[in-house]
Amino acid sequence: MPRHPRSAGPAADRLTSRVAALRRFNRFYTSTIGALGDAHLGSGFSLTETRVLYELANRRGLTASDLVRELRLNAGYVSRVVARFERRRLVRRVRDGADGRVATLSLTTAGRAAFRRLDRGAARDVAALLEPLPAPAQRALVDATSTIERLLGAPDEPPTVVLREPEPGDLGWVVERHGALYAREYGWNPEFEALVAEIVAKFARQHDPARERCWIAERHGVPVGCVFVVTKSPKVAQLRLLLVEPTARGLGVGQRLVEACVAFARASGYTRMTLWTNDVLVAARRIYQAAGFQLVHEAPHHSFGHDLVEQVWERDL
């Protein structure tokens, strides 16, 4: 009787299953973005040629050897790509004055025009993938790509933080993150989350878009901060609910949020800005001071399960 091969064990079975899952994803994704054809984005360039153009458009002083090493390509293939680009007058070689054997590559005017068309096409196609998805699904997709990059060892890039209007679900996130972070970092009880919920609910129901505003700070498609400007009186704006996630601290997010509030309040006709905080929020106080706020009042009080010192900070606009 034929003998059936023994299973290599649960660990090998799991690895086999995961390999199959990643290969399935690769097949799906390369088909979705049109990477299988000879011409990427209908441009007449292959996907690899498009990537070479991208590198040359965004970095100076690259040589063919740099492209081979960093893109992990065959040297002969890179040589043929560069030669084709030269024949089409998209790329020029510049010999090193000290070592004539070394030549750096740069795009010509025609090469840069070709890259701009490709770049616009790529942005358009990715937008077409994202637009049918609701905002939470868009954020989840971008977050998943960041996770893949991190796990596979992609080099860190300078963090890009975007300030935007709140989308559906963001105001609930503001309440949840305030409650969770302040409980974890300061031990505040649910009274604080209730206060935040009241402020957010009032803003959602009746804020005046010309005079009041909320910003969500987003990084890699994920909310990492927030702040509000509301009306205290006809001439005084109030800054409220500044929050920065621990993962985004040290990146200047809080400073950008406060600067956005000050600029908006000034443009909206307010002449003064005020905020209420507590002395234990040391990092926030530093941001306020750097933005020109001055302490005008403080007093002890008992709130959120703790004895605290409340503070009022103000600045002219």
Backbone bond lengths (Angstrom), bond angles and torsions (degrees), N, CA, C in turn:
res aa  C-N    CA-C-N  psi(-1)  N-CA   C-N-CA  omega(-1)  CA-C   N-CA-C  phi
1 M - - - 1.457 - - 1.525 109.63 -
2 P 1.365 116.73 143.15 1.466 118.25 179.30 1.515 110.23 -67.23
3 R 1.294 115.07 144.09 1.454 120.08 179.83 1.523 109.32 -93.92
4 H 1.323 116.09 134.18 1.465 120.66 177.15 1.521 108.83 -84.79
5 P 1.364 117.97 135.29 1.469 119.05 178.86 1.511 110.83 -64.68
6 R 1.302 113.82 139.10 1.461 118.23 178.10 1.526 110.94 -71.54
7 S 1.310 114.76 146.78 1.465 119.02 174.22 1.523 109.07 -66.37
8 A 1.291 115.56 141.98 1.464 119.58 178.76 1.515 111.75 -74.20
9 G 1.328 117.42 -5.32 1.448 120.24 177.75 1.518 112.59 116.50
10 P 1.346 116.77 165.72 1.465 121.02 -176.94 1.530 113.40 -57.95
11 A 1.339 117.54 -39.69 1.468 119.52 -178.05 1.521 110.71 -63.18
12 A 1.334 117.27 -43.38 1.465 120.55 179.09 1.515 110.69 -66.35
13 D 1.345 116.49 -38.53 1.461 119.73 178.21 1.518 111.15 -62.47
14 R 1.345 116.06 -41.34 1.469 119.20 178.67 1.516 110.92 -64.28
15 L 1.341 116.64 -42.31 1.458 119.79 178.99 1.520 110.73 -62.56
16 T 1.323 117.44 -42.88 1.464 121.03 178.81 1.529 110.91 -59.91
17 S 1.329 115.74 -42.33 1.465 120.38 179.09 1.521 111.25 -63.96
18 R 1.329 116.01 -40.41 1.468 119.53 -178.80 1.518 111.52 -70.84
19 V 1.338 116.58 -37.47 1.465 120.02 175.34 1.516 109.82 -59.32
20 A 1.317 116.36 -45.28 1.466 120.40 -179.94 1.525 111.05 -62.60
21 A 1.345 116.86 -38.96 1.467 120.31 179.81 1.525 111.25 -64.86
22 L 1.346 116.90 -43.53 1.462 119.63 179.74 1.523 111.30 -67.51
23 R 1.326 117.31 -38.28 1.470 119.46 177.37 1.527 110.33 -65.12
24 R 1.328 116.69 -38.79 1.467 119.76 177.23 1.524 110.55 -62.11
25 F 1.348 116.06 -42.78 1.463 119.38 177.50 1.525 111.14 -62.63
26 N 1.330 117.41 -43.15 1.471 120.46 179.28 1.519 111.34 -59.27
27 R 1.347 116.98 -43.66 1.461 119.87 179.18 1.524 110.97 -63.10
28 F 1.335 115.39 -43.45 1.464 119.66 179.89 1.523 111.41 -63.26
29 Y 1.345 116.83 -47.22 1.458 120.17 -173.16 1.524 112.08 -71.15
30 T 1.337 117.27 -42.73 1.466 118.20 179.69 1.514 111.23 -63.74
31 S 1.333 116.78 -33.95 1.463 119.62 175.93 1.518 111.33 -69.99
32 T 1.346 116.53 -40.57 1.473 121.07 -178.08 1.516 112.20 -62.98
33 I 1.339 117.50 -40.66 1.469 119.81 -177.26 1.521 112.67 -91.01
34 G 1.323 117.91 3.38 1.459 120.08 177.42 1.506 114.24 70.89
35 A 1.348 116.41 36.43 1.464 119.91 -177.12 1.521 113.19 -85.94
36 L 1.332 117.48 -4.59 1.458 119.26 -172.23 1.522 113.66 -88.17
37 G 1.322 117.68 -19.72 1.453 119.99 -177.38 1.515 113.09 -83.13
38 D 1.346 115.99 170.66 1.461 120.35 178.45 1.523 111.83 -72.54
39 A 1.341 116.26 -26.22 1.471 120.35 -176.95 1.518 109.55 -115.24
40 H 1.324 117.21 118.81 1.453 122.59 -179.74 1.515 109.55 -86.77
41 L 1.360 116.40 131.74 1.467 122.32 178.47 1.532 111.91 57.87
42 G 1.335 117.32 27.03 1.458 120.52 179.88 1.503 113.64 63.59
43 S 1.343 116.96 27.49 1.460 121.26 -171.14 1.521 114.24 -96.96
44 G 1.339 116.97 -15.69 1.452 118.92 -171.45 1.513 112.75 88.96
45 F 1.345 117.71 -4.57 1.463 122.72 176.42 1.520 109.07 -105.34
46 S 1.335 116.22 142.90 1.460 119.36 172.06 1.521 109.27 -72.75
47 L 1.341 116.12 168.02 1.462 119.84 178.83 1.530 111.06 -60.47
48 T 1.334 117.36 -39.66 1.465 120.49 179.25 1.525 110.77 -66.49
49 E 1.329 117.42 -42.78 1.467 120.19 177.88 1.523 110.53 -61.77
50 T 1.329 116.15 -38.27 1.461 119.92 177.60 1.526 110.98 -61.95
51 R 1.333 116.42 -40.48 1.469 119.88 179.61 1.521 110.84 -67.26
52 V 1.327 117.90 -37.59 1.464 120.65 177.22 1.530 109.80 -62.80
53 L 1.328 116.72 -43.69 1.468 119.66 177.32 1.528 110.92 -60.46
54 Y 1.321 116.54 -40.47 1.466 120.26 179.53 1.519 110.79 -60.16
55 E 1.340 116.69 -47.53 1.463 119.83 -179.10 1.524 111.20 -61.22
56 L 1.327 117.05 -42.66 1.468 120.42 -178.46 1.527 111.54 -69.32
57 A 1.341 116.49 -30.02 1.466 119.92 -179.85 1.522 112.10 -75.71
58 N 1.332 117.01 -26.58 1.459 120.37 -172.01 1.519 114.73 -109.78
59 R 1.342 117.08 -4.59 1.461 119.41 -179.75 1.520 109.94 -138.25
60 R 1.307 115.60 143.64 1.467 121.16 -179.39 1.532 110.61 -100.70
61 G 1.319 115.18 151.53 1.447 120.52 171.16 1.509 115.38 76.61
62 L 1.331 118.58 18.62 1.458 120.29 179.41 1.524 111.06 -76.33
63 T 1.312 115.91 143.68 1.457 121.52 172.25 1.531 108.53 -109.70
64 A 1.333 115.71 169.95 1.464 119.15 176.05 1.520 110.47 -60.04
65 S 1.336 116.86 -37.56 1.466 120.62 178.65 1.529 111.42 -63.12
66 D 1.340 116.87 -36.75 1.465 120.13 176.68 1.529 110.45 -61.24
67 L 1.330 116.28 -43.50 1.459 120.36 -179.90 1.526 110.74 -63.86
68 V 1.320 116.83 -41.87 1.466 120.82 178.54 1.529 110.04 -58.79
69 R 1.326 115.99 -47.85 1.464 120.88 -175.42 1.527 111.84 -70.11
70 E 1.312 117.57 -47.90 1.453 120.16 -171.20 1.522 113.19 -80.16
71 L 1.328 117.41 -30.27 1.463 120.04 177.60 1.524 112.24 -95.65
72 R 1.346 116.24 -1.48 1.459 122.01 178.25 1.533 111.15 56.10
73 L 1.312 115.07 50.69 1.460 121.75 -178.65 1.521 110.64 -111.68
74 N 1.315 115.61 159.98 1.455 122.17 175.33 1.516 109.82 -68.70
75 A 1.331 117.56 135.71 1.466 121.17 -176.61 1.523 111.41 -61.31
76 G 1.329 116.73 -40.21 1.455 119.17 179.20 1.507 112.09 -64.48
77 Y 1.340 116.38 -37.85 1.467 120.00 179.36 1.523 110.61 -65.44
78 V 1.344 116.82 -44.58 1.466 119.99 178.83 1.523 110.26 -61.39
79 S 1.311 116.90 -40.83 1.463 120.70 179.14 1.524 110.83 -59.87
80 R 1.328 117.14 -41.55 1.464 120.41 179.51 1.530 111.27 -68.38
81 V 1.340 117.22 -39.25 1.468 120.55 177.97 1.526 110.49 -62.19
82 V 1.331 116.58 -48.07 1.467 120.32 -179.79 1.527 110.57 -61.83
83 A 1.336 117.07 -40.72 1.471 120.24 179.07 1.526 110.73 -62.29
84 R 1.334 117.57 -41.30 1.472 120.25 177.29 1.523 110.54 -62.90
85 F 1.334 116.35 -42.61 1.459 119.35 178.84 1.531 111.40 -62.96
86 E 1.334 116.16 -38.03 1.462 119.14 178.60 1.530 110.89 -65.67
87 R 1.316 117.22 -42.07 1.467 119.78 179.13 1.528 111.03 -62.08
88 R 1.321 116.57 -33.52 1.475 120.93 179.51 1.532 111.61 -87.51
89 R 1.331 116.34 3.53 1.471 123.24 178.47 1.526 111.98 58.88
90 L 1.331 114.65 39.26 1.457 121.36 175.56 1.522 111.99 -98.22
91 V 1.327 116.58 -23.47 1.466 122.77 -176.02 1.516 109.67 -133.68
92 R 1.334 115.45 144.47 1.467 120.22 173.74 1.527 108.66 -124.34
93 R 1.323 115.61 150.48 1.467 121.75 174.14 1.524 109.05 -101.07
94 V 1.307 116.18 139.15 1.465 121.32 176.40 1.519 107.70 -123.35
95 R 1.336 116.68 115.77 1.458 121.33 -178.20 1.523 111.37 -72.27
96 D 1.309 116.38 140.08 1.458 122.64 176.46 1.525 108.60 -69.11
97 G 1.335 116.17 129.24 1.457 119.44 -178.74 1.512 113.26 -64.23
98 A 1.335 116.87 -30.73 1.459 120.66 -178.37 1.520 112.20 -85.42
99 D 1.346 116.83 -28.27 1.464 121.07 -178.70 1.514 108.24 -140.37
100 G 1.313 116.32 99.07 1.455 121.53 -176.06 1.511 113.90 -63.46
101 R 1.336 117.64 -14.07 1.456 119.74 178.75 1.527 112.09 -76.61
102 V 1.343 117.44 -17.21 1.468 121.95 -177.55 1.524 109.01 -101.68
103 A 1.340 115.95 130.21 1.459 120.88 178.61 1.524 109.47 -129.05
104 T 1.327 116.40 128.29 1.462 119.47 174.18 1.521 108.37 -89.74
105 L 1.329 115.31 155.85 1.454 122.28 -176.83 1.522 109.27 -111.16
106 S 1.314 116.78 141.46 1.465 120.71 175.47 1.517 109.06 -146.45
107 L 1.323 115.57 153.59 1.455 120.35 179.00 1.522 110.27 -78.93
108 T 1.324 115.82 141.72 1.451 121.42 171.48 1.528 108.75 -79.57
109 T 1.326 116.55 178.37 1.473 119.85 175.89 1.517 110.62 -58.39
110 A 1.353 116.36 -41.90 1.464 120.19 177.75 1.522 110.96 -65.32
111 G 1.331 116.75 -37.08 1.458 120.29 178.75 1.507 111.97 -64.75
112 R 1.326 116.47 -40.99 1.467 119.35 179.32 1.525 110.66 -67.90
113 A 1.320 117.09 -37.17 1.470 119.80 176.88 1.522 110.51 -63.35
114 A 1.340 116.82 -41.34 1.464 120.58 178.19 1.525 110.60 -63.43
115 F 1.339 116.51 -41.20 1.463 119.30 179.43 1.519 111.00 -64.87
116 R 1.330 118.13 -41.76 1.467 120.14 -179.56 1.526 110.66 -60.50
117 R 1.321 117.64 -40.16 1.462 119.76 177.69 1.530 110.74 -63.31
118 L 1.324 116.47 -43.44 1.462 120.45 177.36 1.526 111.76 -62.45
119 D 1.322 116.39 -43.18 1.458 120.99 -177.38 1.523 110.45 -64.19
120 R 1.331 116.81 -43.14 1.466 119.87 177.63 1.526 110.42 -63.60
121 G 1.329 116.43 -40.59 1.457 119.59 179.36 1.516 112.51 -64.19
122 A 1.334 116.21 -41.18 1.465 120.16 179.04 1.524 111.04 -63.95
123 A 1.339 116.53 -44.47 1.468 120.29 178.91 1.525 110.58 -62.34
124 R 1.322 116.39 -40.09 1.469 120.47 179.54 1.525 111.15 -63.77
125 D 1.342 116.88 -42.98 1.458 120.35 -178.23 1.525 112.01 -67.98
126 V 1.334 117.07 -39.72 1.466 119.62 178.33 1.529 110.11 -67.23
127 A 1.339 117.12 -39.79 1.463 120.15 176.63 1.527 110.59 -60.32
128 A 1.327 116.81 -37.62 1.458 120.42 178.66 1.532 111.49 -65.77
129 L 1.337 117.32 -31.78 1.463 120.57 175.37 1.530 111.49 -69.47
130 L 1.344 116.32 -38.62 1.460 120.75 -174.12 1.528 113.44 -81.74
131 E 1.318 117.06 -37.45 1.466 120.58 -170.02 1.528 114.29 -57.21
132 P 1.336 120.52 -37.61 1.476 118.24 179.41 1.525 113.74 -68.93
133 L 1.327 117.80 -15.42 1.457 121.55 -176.96 1.524 110.73 -86.57
134 P 1.342 118.58 141.70 1.471 119.99 172.44 1.522 110.20 -64.26
135 A 1.335 116.13 159.04 1.467 121.26 -174.84 1.530 113.08 -54.47
136 P 1.341 120.37 -43.80 1.474 118.22 179.17 1.526 112.10 -62.24
137 A 1.341 117.57 -36.17 1.461 120.05 179.13 1.527 110.90 -69.55
138 Q 1.349 117.28 -35.74 1.468 120.04 175.97 1.519 110.27 -61.36
139 R 1.326 116.45 -45.78 1.471 119.82 -179.63 1.527 110.77 -63.90
140 A 1.349 116.20 -40.67 1.460 119.61 179.77 1.526 110.83 -63.44
141 L 1.330 117.20 -38.79 1.461 120.65 179.89 1.527 110.73 -65.57
142 V 1.334 116.57 -46.57 1.467 120.05 -179.86 1.523 110.25 -64.52
143 D 1.336 116.93 -40.17 1.461 120.39 178.35 1.525 110.75 -62.46
144 A 1.346 116.94 -38.35 1.467 120.48 178.99 1.525 111.31 -64.51
145 T 1.340 117.21 -39.43 1.470 118.89 178.75 1.518 110.52 -66.35
146 S 1.333 117.19 -36.58 1.468 119.86 177.48 1.530 110.69 -64.28
147 T 1.326 116.30 -38.11 1.463 120.54 178.56 1.528 110.45 -64.28
148 I 1.329 116.44 -43.08 1.461 120.36 178.08 1.527 110.60 -60.36
149 E 1.326 116.70 -46.48 1.461 120.27 179.61 1.519 111.29 -58.87
150 R 1.334 115.67 -45.85 1.468 119.66 -176.43 1.525 110.89 -65.10
151 L 1.343 117.05 -44.16 1.461 120.26 -177.11 1.524 112.33 -68.05
152 L 1.335 116.87 -30.30 1.459 119.58 -179.11 1.526 112.68 -93.03
153 G 1.341 115.82 9.10 1.463 119.57 171.05 1.506 115.49 82.71
154 A 1.339 118.29 26.96 1.463 119.79 177.27 1.526 109.14 -63.69
155 P 1.340 117.94 141.03 1.467 119.54 178.69 1.512 111.29 -64.56
156 D 1.320 115.73 144.32 1.466 120.09 178.34 1.518 110.60 -64.88
157 E 1.341 115.76 140.58 1.459 121.88 175.03 1.516 108.75 -113.66
158 P 1.334 117.04 156.29 1.459 118.43 176.55 1.530 110.16 -54.60
159 P 1.326 118.25 130.12 1.464 120.27 -176.37 1.528 111.83 -66.26
160 T 1.299 115.79 134.84 1.454 121.60 176.87 1.516 108.39 -105.75
161 V 1.311 117.06 120.59 1.456 122.13 179.29 1.520 108.38 -115.06
162 V 1.324 116.22 128.99 1.459 122.79 -178.93 1.522 108.40 -112.40
163 L 1.331 117.47 134.76 1.462 122.12 171.89 1.518 107.82 -98.21
164 R 1.316 117.13 127.11 1.464 120.49 -175.56 1.515 110.62 -141.80
165 E 1.355 115.76 169.63 1.455 122.21 173.98 1.531 109.40 -69.13
166 P 1.330 118.10 153.38 1.467 119.43 176.89 1.520 111.43 -67.87
167 E 1.320 115.95 143.89 1.452 123.30 176.07 1.520 108.53 -110.49
168 P 1.348 118.08 168.62 1.470 119.21 178.63 1.526 111.65 -53.27
169 G 1.315 115.55 129.88 1.459 121.46 -177.70 1.511 113.95 98.33
170 D 1.342 117.70 -21.13 1.464 119.91 -176.33 1.527 112.67 -68.67
171 L 1.340 117.54 -38.16 1.463 118.82 -177.96 1.532 110.70 -67.36
172 G 1.311 116.34 -35.51 1.460 119.11 173.53 1.516 111.36 -64.33
173 W 1.340 115.75 -37.48 1.472 120.16 176.56 1.522 110.55 -62.13
174 V 1.331 117.95 -40.02 1.475 121.76 179.40 1.530 110.23 -58.17
175 V 1.327 116.41 -46.46 1.468 120.23 -179.21 1.528 110.16 -65.59
176 E 1.324 116.64 -48.14 1.469 120.57 -177.21 1.514 112.39 -60.99
177 R 1.343 117.29 -44.74 1.467 120.03 -176.21 1.526 111.24 -71.28
178 H 1.324 118.20 -36.51 1.465 119.13 174.94 1.530 110.14 -61.04
179 G 1.332 116.74 -47.82 1.457 119.90 -178.92 1.515 111.94 -60.96
180 A 1.333 116.68 -46.25 1.464 120.69 -176.40 1.524 112.32 -69.34
181 L 1.348 117.33 -47.45 1.463 119.97 -175.47 1.525 112.42 -68.71
182 Y 1.341 117.32 -42.29 1.459 118.71 -177.99 1.526 111.40 -71.66
183 A 1.330 117.73 -28.57 1.461 119.48 173.96 1.524 110.36 -68.99
184 R 1.335 116.60 -42.07 1.456 120.89 -177.67 1.523 112.43 -71.48
185 E 1.346 117.31 -42.13 1.458 120.60 -172.24 1.524 113.56 -90.45
186 Y 1.347 117.41 -26.96 1.466 119.35 -176.51 1.530 112.80 -126.63
187 G 1.331 117.68 -5.19 1.448 120.55 179.84 1.514 114.66 73.35
188 W 1.336 117.82 20.02 1.464 120.61 -178.98 1.522 110.27 -71.17
189 N 1.324 115.80 144.34 1.461 121.06 -175.61 1.538 111.27 -87.19
190 P 1.332 119.23 -179.79 1.468 121.27 -175.71 1.524 115.43 -62.04
191 E 1.345 117.91 -12.96 1.472 118.65 176.54 1.533 110.72 -57.12
192 F 1.325 116.62 -36.89 1.460 119.21 -179.08 1.524 110.83 -68.06
193 E 1.323 117.90 -44.08 1.471 119.76 178.32 1.524 110.32 -61.92
194 A 1.339 117.23 -36.29 1.463 120.46 177.20 1.527 111.26 -63.54
195 L 1.349 116.63 -40.86 1.463 120.22 177.81 1.529 110.60 -62.80
196 V 1.325 116.81 -44.81 1.464 120.30 178.53 1.520 110.16 -60.99
197 A 1.334 117.14 -42.45 1.468 120.62 179.99 1.527 110.97 -61.33
198 E 1.323 117.25 -38.65 1.465 120.46 178.71 1.528 111.00 -65.25
199 I 1.331 116.56 -44.19 1.469 120.45 179.75 1.522 110.69 -62.61
200 V 1.329 116.19 -45.36 1.465 120.51 -178.02 1.529 110.84 -67.28
201 A 1.343 117.14 -41.60 1.464 120.16 179.56 1.522 111.40 -62.44
202 K 1.319 117.03 -42.03 1.468 120.32 177.62 1.521 110.88 -62.21
203 F 1.335 116.58 -42.84 1.464 120.52 178.36 1.529 110.42 -62.02
204 A 1.325 117.16 -44.41 1.465 120.90 -176.97 1.529 111.06 -65.12
205 R 1.331 117.09 -35.52 1.462 119.94 -175.48 1.519 113.58 -79.89
206 Q 1.333 117.70 -36.61 1.464 116.72 -165.37 1.518 115.08 -143.68
207 H 1.336 120.56 19.77 1.466 118.13 -177.38 1.524 110.98 -73.05
208 D 1.321 115.19 150.94 1.464 123.53 177.09 1.524 107.89 -94.68
209 P 1.340 119.19 108.99 1.472 120.72 -175.49 1.522 114.15 -57.99
210 A 1.331 117.58 -25.19 1.462 120.13 -179.90 1.521 112.23 -77.43
211 R 1.335 116.73 -19.62 1.459 120.14 -174.37 1.525 113.83 -125.45
212 E 1.329 117.11 -11.16 1.462 120.84 -176.74 1.526 108.92 -136.15
213 R 1.327 115.08 147.32 1.459 117.15 -174.11 1.526 111.43 -158.28
214 C 1.329 114.97 155.20 1.462 122.70 173.05 1.518 108.31 -125.07
215 W 1.326 115.72 140.81 1.468 121.15 172.37 1.520 108.79 -118.58
216 I 1.325 115.19 140.53 1.456 122.56 169.75 1.527 107.00 -110.86
217 A 1.314 116.96 126.60 1.469 121.33 173.51 1.527 107.60 -88.49
218 E 1.336 115.64 128.33 1.459 120.61 -176.09 1.523 109.97 -124.58
219 R 1.320 116.18 135.23 1.461 122.12 178.23 1.523 108.67 -132.36
220 H 1.335 116.27 126.30 1.460 120.72 -177.27 1.525 110.97 54.22
221 G 1.351 116.43 36.40 1.454 120.33 176.77 1.510 115.32 79.37
222 V 1.338 118.16 5.16 1.466 122.14 -175.78 1.528 109.74 -120.49
223 P 1.353 119.53 133.66 1.466 120.26 177.06 1.520 111.59 -62.21
224 V 1.334 116.17 133.42 1.465 120.54 179.08 1.523 112.11 -130.80
225 G 1.326 117.87 3.95 1.452 119.54 179.87 1.514 111.00 -175.26
226 C 1.339 115.04 167.61 1.466 119.85 178.54 1.520 109.46 -160.43
227 V 1.321 114.71 164.58 1.462 121.67 173.51 1.529 107.45 -164.91
228 F 1.341 116.02 156.27 1.466 121.94 -179.78 1.526 109.37 -129.70
229 V 1.338 115.35 148.47 1.460 122.48 165.76 1.519 106.87 -119.04
230 V 1.342 117.39 125.60 1.461 121.98 177.40 1.519 108.98 -130.55
231 T 1.312 115.72 166.34 1.458 120.87 -178.24 1.525 110.63 -84.96
232 K 1.336 115.91 125.02 1.459 121.98 173.43 1.526 109.84 -92.46
233 S 1.338 115.55 -42.64 1.461 123.85 175.00 1.528 106.30 -156.04
234 P 1.330 118.87 172.69 1.476 119.27 -176.99 1.518 114.61 -53.26
235 K 1.330 118.73 -29.51 1.459 120.96 -178.36 1.530 114.07 -112.18
236 V 1.329 116.94 -1.93 1.469 120.19 -176.37 1.526 109.87 -121.77
237 A 1.328 115.56 124.73 1.460 122.05 175.06 1.522 108.97 -98.03
238 Q 1.341 116.15 149.85 1.464 120.57 178.31 1.530 109.68 -118.16
239 L 1.317 115.14 129.40 1.463 121.82 174.19 1.530 107.77 -88.15
240 R 1.345 115.93 130.27 1.460 119.13 -177.06 1.534 111.43 -138.14
241 L 1.333 114.91 153.93 1.468 124.02 167.59 1.525 113.46 57.63
242 L 1.332 116.66 43.48 1.464 119.55 171.73 1.530 108.64 -70.64
243 L 1.326 115.92 128.47 1.458 120.88 178.83 1.519 109.44 -147.36
244 V 1.328 116.46 138.51 1.463 122.17 174.22 1.519 107.72 -131.02
245 E 1.324 116.77 127.50 1.460 121.12 178.86 1.539 110.21 -62.70
246 P 1.324 117.29 147.08 1.473 119.84 178.36 1.521 113.25 -54.53
247 T 1.329 117.46 -34.64 1.470 120.35 -178.71 1.514 113.05 -67.55
248 A 1.334 117.71 -17.18 1.467 120.97 -177.33 1.520 112.81 -111.92
249 R 1.307 118.34 4.48 1.462 120.23 -179.52 1.529 110.73 -72.95
250 G 1.317 114.97 144.80 1.461 120.02 -176.98 1.506 113.34 90.16
251 L 1.333 117.59 -0.08 1.469 121.79 -178.95 1.525 112.62 -102.71
252 G 1.328 117.18 3.61 1.464 120.16 -179.39 1.512 113.88 81.84
253 V 1.342 118.03 14.22 1.469 121.24 -177.37 1.525 110.77 -65.89
254 G 1.338 116.75 -46.84 1.457 119.47 179.61 1.514 112.73 -59.69
255 Q 1.324 116.52 -41.89 1.462 120.97 178.60 1.519 110.69 -61.12
256 R 1.345 117.39 -44.09 1.459 120.39 179.91 1.524 111.86 -64.47
257 L 1.325 116.67 -38.76 1.458 119.74 179.26 1.532 111.31 -64.92
258 V 1.325 116.74 -44.15 1.463 120.03 179.95 1.532 110.52 -67.05
259 E 1.322 117.39 -40.94 1.465 120.12 177.72 1.527 111.11 -61.58
260 A 1.323 117.39 -37.30 1.466 120.53 177.59 1.521 110.42 -63.88
261 C 1.341 116.85 -39.54 1.463 120.80 178.32 1.528 111.61 -63.34
262 V 1.306 116.18 -46.84 1.464 120.75 -178.82 1.528 110.50 -61.80
263 A 1.313 117.21 -45.87 1.461 120.55 -179.33 1.529 111.47 -63.61
264 F 1.332 116.35 -42.39 1.464 120.00 179.27 1.528 111.21 -64.38
265 A 1.339 116.52 -45.47 1.464 120.08 -178.77 1.524 111.15 -61.78
266 R 1.328 116.32 -41.98 1.464 120.38 178.80 1.536 110.54 -62.69
267 A 1.332 116.21 -45.87 1.465 120.69 -178.82 1.522 112.05 -67.80
268 S 1.336 117.40 -23.09 1.464 121.21 -177.79 1.523 112.92 -88.38
269 G 1.344 117.74 1.13 1.457 121.23 174.48 1.513 115.67 96.74
270 Y 1.321 118.22 2.44 1.460 119.24 174.00 1.534 109.70 -71.75
271 T 1.320 115.61 152.58 1.462 119.72 178.46 1.525 112.68 -110.80
272 R 1.341 116.42 -9.81 1.462 120.09 -178.64 1.530 108.46 -149.50
273 M 1.331 115.43 153.32 1.455 120.33 178.78 1.515 108.97 -131.49
274 T 1.334 116.65 140.50 1.451 122.04 -177.71 1.521 109.30 -131.99
275 L 1.323 116.36 160.80 1.468 121.12 174.21 1.517 108.69 -154.05
276 W 1.333 115.22 153.73 1.464 122.60 177.74 1.513 108.30 -115.78
277 T 1.338 116.30 134.51 1.461 120.11 179.58 1.520 108.69 -149.48
278 N 1.316 116.66 -171.31 1.464 121.81 177.13 1.523 109.49 -129.53
279 D 1.311 116.25 150.98 1.459 119.90 -170.30 1.527 113.23 -65.25
280 V 1.335 118.33 -20.16 1.467 119.46 -179.38 1.530 112.22 -73.06
281 L 1.330 117.26 -14.31 1.470 120.62 -178.35 1.533 108.79 -87.48
282 V 1.316 115.07 71.71 1.464 121.92 -170.99 1.527 111.78 -64.84
283 A 1.316 117.96 -46.03 1.466 120.71 -177.30 1.521 111.10 -62.59
284 A 1.333 116.57 -40.27 1.467 119.95 179.16 1.526 110.39 -65.01
285 R 1.341 116.71 -40.41 1.469 119.41 179.62 1.520 111.17 -60.58
286 R 1.315 117.62 -38.45 1.465 119.89 178.73 1.528 111.16 -62.72
287 I 1.325 116.20 -39.26 1.476 120.19 178.05 1.524 109.69 -63.94
288 Y 1.330 117.24 -43.81 1.459 120.41 -179.95 1.527 111.14 -62.91
289 Q 1.313 116.46 -43.78 1.465 119.96 179.31 1.531 110.44 -61.92
290 A 1.318 116.73 -43.87 1.463 120.16 -179.84 1.523 111.52 -63.28
291 A 1.335 117.25 -26.95 1.462 121.44 -179.98 1.523 112.62 -88.06
292 G 1.326 117.01 4.72 1.468 120.04 174.93 1.515 115.60 97.15
293 F 1.331 118.55 6.42 1.467 120.79 177.99 1.528 109.71 -78.40
294 Q 1.334 114.84 149.36 1.465 121.23 177.96 1.531 109.69 -126.29
295 L 1.329 115.99 142.91 1.458 121.15 178.81 1.530 109.36 -71.50
296 V 1.358 117.05 124.96 1.471 120.52 -178.23 1.531 112.46 -118.21
297 H 1.354 116.83 -11.74 1.471 118.32 -178.73 1.519 108.19 -162.81
298 E 1.343 116.84 142.55 1.448 121.20 168.85 1.517 109.08 -151.14
299 A 1.348 115.51 149.70 1.462 120.68 -178.53 1.521 109.03 -161.15
300 P 1.350 116.31 147.39 1.471 118.64 177.84 1.525 111.29 -71.85
301 H 1.311 116.08 149.04 1.465 121.09 175.35 1.518 108.07 -158.15
302 H 1.325 116.54 165.65 1.458 121.63 176.95 1.526 108.56 -117.18
303 S 1.333 115.81 114.40 1.461 120.54 -179.32 1.517 109.01 -148.26
304 F 1.324 115.69 154.12 1.472 123.09 173.30 1.532 111.57 59.32
305 G 1.349 115.56 25.44 1.454 120.35 177.49 1.513 114.80 86.80
306 H 1.352 118.56 10.78 1.467 120.75 -175.76 1.524 110.80 -141.73
307 D 1.347 115.43 154.84 1.459 121.20 168.44 1.523 107.32 -81.76
308 L 1.329 116.91 121.80 1.462 122.72 -174.46 1.518 110.12 -130.13
309 V 1.310 116.03 171.05 1.456 122.49 172.15 1.519 107.18 -120.62
310 E 1.338 115.63 110.90 1.458 118.86 179.58 1.525 109.68 -77.91
311 Q 1.322 116.06 151.43 1.463 121.66 179.99 1.520 109.57 -137.37
312 V 1.317 115.16 143.53 1.465 122.02 172.72 1.526 107.39 -116.25
313 W 1.312 116.16 126.50 1.458 123.11 178.39 1.529 108.87 -117.11
314 E 1.347 116.79 142.61 1.461 121.03 -178.59 1.520 110.89 -141.50
315 R 1.308 115.01 160.49 1.465 121.61 172.84 1.528 108.91 -153.99
316 D 1.350 115.69 149.98 1.447 121.10 172.80 1.531 110.04 -76.71
317 L 1.315 114.35 152.51 1.461 119.83 176.66 1.523 111.09 -109.57
